[in-house]
Amino acid sequence: MARILITSALPYINGIKHLGNLVGSQLPADLYARYMRARGHEVMFICATDEHGTPAELAAAKAEQPVDIYCAEMHETQAALARGFKLSFDHFGRSSSARNHALTQHMAGRLNAAGLISEVSEKQVYSNADGRFLPDRYIEGTCPNCGYERARGDQCENCTKQLSPTDLLEPHSAISGSTDLEVRETKHLFLRQSTLRDQLDAWIDTKTDWPILTTSIAKKWLHDGDGLRDRGITRDLDWGIAVKDGDNDWPGMEGKVFYVWFDAPIEYIAATAEWADANGLNEAAWRRWWREDEGADDVRYVQFMGKDNVPFHTLSFPATQMGANFDGSEPWKMVDYIKSFNYLNYDGGQFSTSQGRGVFMDQALSILPSDYWRWWLLSHAPESNDSEFTWENFQASVNKDLADVLGNLVSRVTKFCRSKFSEAVPEGGEMGAPEAQLIADLTTRIRSYEALMEGMEVRKSAAELRAIWALGNEYLQEAAPWSVFKTDPAQAAMQIRLALNLIRLYAVLSKPFVPDAAAAMMAAMGADDWRWPEDISDALTTLPAGHEFTTPDVLFSKITDEQRDDWAARFSGVRA
Ligand SMILES: [Zn+2]
């Protein structure tokens, strides 16, 4: 038994996530967590909402709520949707937790003790009316290049010219509209990542099993131009984690908070501490996952994320962890493998949270159960390339894979048995060559499925599972118990006994992808035996003759053309 720590990139708090976000980290992470648990490993699966930063403040202002209330409510909304999609987090935490405040301040203190923090004076725009410094994007004005009146302080979206706030004509605050702005000097802390460059470089070089895509992104940031740059870790905001040097005040940093990129990955650790707190466990319970000197030396740590998050997870967060261990006294568990994803597009364009384009998690669950979405998203996960959601493809995939292949097998076998025998596993007959062949074929495919799941090959795993389901249908097609029954009822009984056992086996194998359907299949078989099949022949004799089952309701309904067209129209525009 191994110990596996799994984290999914943290969903940002400013709204409900779309299906592209879901398949870019949380859902494949859940697939992997479920599989590893099914194989008997000890798993810690962590996620949380990422709650700090200006976008959270603005979303709260738009919702006319105080930012802490807004975040608390949106966290509950996101947590409920995660439960709806059956995401099996051990804990779904909050980056605004007391645990993360304390740990982020602690990490900053360690980095300061290591000499890895510098203070830098910057000139920034201050809005007197708003009583705050404004990030570049929240200053608007007229573009000096093209005359566009709503250019932002970082860029004109009309002519795409890169700007700095002082370039804008008639600049004003995007928050209040006030023109009472001035440039003020402000002091910020920087993490001196540049001094850790060689250490990070050597560490990346040990990751020989990482995809080239991942290591090449890290290497580019390490070596392009002047090499890895130092990064600001503080901001002039109200909402966030107060800048402290461990437990002590940080002179000159009063009223400032840590920059969200600094505290968010630390929440992976803090959320595990939140898990211990929520379960009444002690410090050792979470530290054995994160501290190599307190039990985490045998943990394998796997991170899931979209490709845009790779630089932070290969460089900035490792820099924080390495820096905090400058004297060898705090060996934090660092990532062993990063699984990153490309983008899922929506019907000829991009999913967009800001524009409300695409299908969002709440909308998806309002029209179909989570298994339908889980299956489509995972079997079309954007791994080697971007992939695209279309309603035609969704309908075809659900109807063919789930209804025709898996659902139909369960329905045919149970209904036939009920009508010709009873709702109990029938007795009689002996297995022959066709059954031996089926067992051999299943064994080959299941061993292949295991290897693909261990390797986090999401689409290929789905294809292998679909092929495993198809083997059952092919066997039944050729064995044809409905014909055999007329001349040799004992032979038909053996075939159906095998097929009923196949349903239980499919429940075990399919649970990581479609957990609700798997539970329904297992319950219908009157069983609760979720042991992973080591020997397929044994696994197919688990339910003995005489064992009672119930004929289940339809597992998967087909999507009609009317439904497809209705949904395509409903979700073609932008969300209100
Ligand atoms: Zn312009």
Residues whose N, C-alpha, C, O or C-beta is under 5 A from the ligand:
A	BS01	ZN	C143 N145 C146 G147 Y148 C156 N158 C159
